[in-house]
Amino acid sequence: MPTMISRDTVGVSIRGASKFYGSFRALDVINLDVAPGEFVSILGPSGSGKTTLLGILGGFVQPTAGAIFLGARDITFEPPHTRDIGIVFQNYALFPHMNVAENVTFPLRARRMPKSEWPARLKSALDMVELGGFGERKIHELSGGQRQRVALARAMIFEPRLILMDEPLSALDKQLRETMQIELKHLHRKLAATMIYVTHDQREALTMSDRVAVMNKGQLVQVDTPERLHDHPADAFVAGFMGEATLLPVRRIDDRSVDLDGTRLICARTVPGAAELFLAVHSEKLTIVADAGPGMPNVLSGVVTETLYQGESIRIFLELDRGARLSLRVPSNHQGRSLLKTPGERIAVAIHPDDTIVVPNVR
């Protein structure tokens, strides 16, 4: 496979970027460094500011304050077409009256690059996204996944220093979306390009990224690797937003333990000293125990209220003895089914101290 983007790619620095609309702060002093060749996802719920931040990076939105650097170059107020940035939009923004080749080579035409270079660049770009031989196809003749690849090829053909992606997989069905996540991850490795990817899908961000930047209410809450983000959330918002977690209020006993409705839970990590704490219970981290002896740590008991079959797993809803509610998952194989209880039956579950995550309330 050819390499479209040279390996002397540069990083991105966002310095104090803010965007105000009257009294509304869409972005509030964002600082973020993206290393050369890094894949960073901007993750957050609707209205968190992630699309505004992408717009500032792409030059479509002017910041109220702050600066954007591409390597050592200040691009804060440069127009989009001079930034050397490839962009893949949510709806792909392909031209329906053009064929694949015309769509992909459009950036070369816009930049007035010599036509003698177009054939080689086109072949390289289409081969990179496994669409060799599709140049004459019309856009309406392509599947959703193929259109997404055309948009990627168009973003790469002029060898940009940075590629921005604004939820490019959101219109695809679940199976194709998951396939394209893996393909994009592999493509990033081949390109060694710097990529910034906006999404509201937690699993997508965890699957694809070197690091994930979580946003909430116009602010960066936590920037970390997928593993640390999931297992070491900064606060209750991140813990609740990442994965399938139930937040239960707890009281700090000491550096390594908390109280949940009269049950002492041992924590492998230091308990925060904040006044208001929550236990973040991930459903996949709970284990059903048949014989919870008096010496077994971190055991919770209650009554099963509902079970849901969801294909690869079964989700069990549980009401603890003092009214708190949580859920757990067991695999839908023979072993998992053997553990199931019917609604109304009592059950005991354990959470390992390494998985006992205690976080402060949102700052």
Salt bridges, closest charged atoms under 4 A:
ASP28 OD1 - ARG25 NH1 3.13
ASP33 OD2 - ARG15 NH2 2.79
GLU38 OE2 - ARG211 NE 2.54
GLU78 OE1 - ARG73 NH2 2.75
ASP84 OD2 - ARG73 NH1 3.77
GLU117 OE1 - ARG121 NE 3.22
ASP127 OD2 - LYS123 NZ 2.70
GLU159 OE2 - ARG121 NH1 3.69
GLU167 OE1 - HIS200 ND1 2.60
GLU178 OE2 - LYS174 NZ 2.83
GLU183 OE1 - ARG149 NH2 2.61
ASP201 OD2 - ARG177 NH2 3.60
GLU204 OE1 - ARG177 NE 2.93
ASP224 OD2 - ARG228 NE 3.56
ASP231 OD1 - HIS230 ND1 3.00
ASP231 OD1 - LYS285 NZ 3.17
GLU244 OE2 - ARG315 NH1 3.56
GLU244 OE2 - ARG329 NH2 2.87
ASP254 OD2 - ARG264 NH2 3.42
ASP255 OD1 - ARG252 NH2 2.38
GLU284 OE2 - HIS230 NE2 3.43
GLU319 OE1 - ARG325 NH2 2.84
ASP321 OD1 - ARG346 NH2 2.99
ASP354 OD2 - HIS352 ND1 3.72
ASP355 OD1 - LYS285 NZ 3.67
